[in-house]
Amino acid sequence: MDKKALTREYKENALPMGVFQIRNTVNGKVLIGRSVNLPAILNRHRAELRLSGHRNRALQQDWNELGAEAFEFEILDTLPPSDRPAYDPADDLKALEALWLEKLTPFGERGYNDKPKGGS
């Protein structure tokens, strides 16, 4: 298989990477996160919440009190697969997440994220 065909195959089969949110539909609070594998990270969050083992205690408490039906798991933004073989999406994902954190400000009463260090 030639390089163009391999690149096309990769792009067609690449897992979606980007930014997601877990939204509490009762109080509007959200948790924003990023991942190189969005389906896997959303499944992981669901499993941790169902098993009462989520590291975010406030989110886990609301889940326990309100139930799974009070939460929506959503993909907010994705990064397209790169043509560069050595591409590391970490910095791009971090920047994309920062944009969403700035836009939605999911801190304190508005969300489950910790305020970024150095932020006001």
ABEGO torsion letter per residue (X at the ends): XBAAAAAAAAAAABBBBEBBBBBBAAAGBBBBBBBABAAAAAAAAAAAAAAGABABAAAAAAAAAAEAAABBBBBABBBBBBABAABBAAAAAAAAAAAAAAAAGBBEAABABBBBBGBX
